[in-house]
Amino acid sequence: MDSLFIKGPCRLSGEVTISSSKNAALPILAGVLLCKNKVSFDTLPGLRDINTINSLLSEMGVKISKEGNLTHYEAPDNVTTEASYELVKKMRASILVLGPLLSRFKKAKVSLPGGCAIGTRPIDIHLQGLEQMGAQIKVEKGYVEAETSGLVGAKVSLPFPSVGATENLVMAAVFAKGETTIENAAKEPEIVDLCDFLSASFSQLEISGAGTDKIVINGITGENISHTYTVIPDRIEAATFLIAGLITRSNIKVLNCNPTHIESVTKPLEEMGAKLVIGENFIEVQGEESNLVSTDIETAPYPAFPTDVQAQFLSLLTSINEKSVVTESIFENRFMHVPELNRMGADIKLQGRTAIIKGGKPLTGAPVMCTDLRASAALVLAGLTASGETRVQRVYHIDRGYESIDKKFQGLGANIERVNEPME
Ligand code: UD1
C-alpha cells in the first residue's frame, strides 16, 4: 500500500497543470451508456475512480479502447443492465448508471451504494425522481431493481439540490417521452458539462437551464453521433493547489483551470488577503506577498463554498494566527481530518457540524492516516507546511481523485515521495 513521505516545511515555485474533472467525468462516462455509437474523450484524468467506472462499464459490455490520448466508448444494444456490489462499493458514483440504463434499456439492477466515511448518503431523491418519470422501483437484498415500459417526462421538484440525483434525472430524461423539468436542480459546473456532453452527443436533444435551478429536457428517440469530448478542468484540484501556494506562502501558477468555477473559493481567499492574479484559464498565487487574516466559512450547494474544499481550507486556517469557524452543512461527518491535524499540532475543536480553529500553532510532521479523498488532501497540505517528516498513509484515497499528486508537488519543488509499504 502506498504512503507519501513529505519533508517540510516546503517552499513551492513554478507551474502546475490541472487535470480534467473527476466529478464531471464520472457522470459523463455513465452517460456513455446512452450512446450506441462511438464517443471519445481526449483528456480523461488518470484516477482510480475513472478506472473503477471503466471496469463497471466494461463488465456491463461497453467496448472501451485507447488510441494515443483518446479513450473510445461504445455501448451496444446488448449491454448487461446490472451493476454489482463489488464495483459499486468501491465508488458511490456508480449509482449514476441507473438513469441512463432505465432511459435506454428500460431496466436496471444496481447495488445500493451504502454510506461512506463522510456520511450516510442515501439515494432517496434519485429514486423518487425516477418513480415520477414512470419507473417501478423495488429495493431488495441490497439492490435497487428498476424497470419501466418507457420513461415519460415529468415535473420533478427535488427536496434538496442533490448533484447525483440531478445528473441521474438529466440522463433518464434523454429517451423519456416528452418534457422533463427538474426544479431545485443542482447548479454545479459538472451538471453543465454533462448537459453539454449530452447535447453534443444527440443533435436533436434540447436541454435548457443547465447551471440554473430549473433544467428542462425534451426527450428524443434515435442514436447518438460520434464525437470527441473534452471534460472541464477539475475545480477542486485547482482550489487545492491555490491553497497549497498559500499555506506554504509560495508563488505558484495554476494552469488549465476555469476561475469562474471557483469564485466561491477565490473570493474568501482574496478577502483574507491572498494576492491572486486571475486570468482566463489560470490563477497565479502570490503566497509570499500575502498577509493572511482568518475568515469563517460555511459549505453549501454551488455557487456557495464547496464541501469538497472544506478540509483543505481548514488546513490553511490552521496556519493563520487567529480564530476561525468552519461549518459543514452538506455532509454530517466530514471532519475526519480534524483529529489527524490535531495530532500534527493544530488546535481545532469540533462542535457538531462546526470546527473552531485556533490558528497559528506550529505544525510538526507526524504519521497520519487518510480516511477519505479530500481529508487526505488536507493532510498533504498540512505536511507541506509542517516541520519534519509527515507520513501520509492509505494514499489510495487521494489517488481516487488527484492525478499524480506526488509528481505534481515534486514539479513545484516539494520534498515529497511515494513509497510502497508492506500492508499493516
Ligand atoms: C457529489 C460529488 C461530491 C460532492 C457532493 C456535494 C460526485 C461524484 N460527487 O456527490 O464530491 O461532495 O456532490 O457537492 O460528483 N442526499 C440525500 N438523498 C439523496 C441524495 C443526496 O439525502 O438521494 C444528501 C446527501 O446525503 C448529502 C447531500 O444530499 O448530505 C448532498 O449530496 P449530493 O449532492 O447528492 O452529492 P453526491 O452527488 O453524492
Boltz pocket constraint, residues with backbone or C-beta under 6 A from the ligand:
constraints:
  - pocket:
      binder: B
      contacts: [[A, 22], [A, 23], [A, 24], [A, 26], [A, 93], [A, 119], [A, 120], [A, 121], [A, 122], [A, 123], [A, 124], [A, 125], [A, 126], [A, 127], [A, 160], [A, 161], [A, 162], [A, 163], [A, 164], [A, 165], [A, 190], [A, 307], [A, 308], [A, 330], [A, 331], [A, 332]]
      max_distance: 6.0
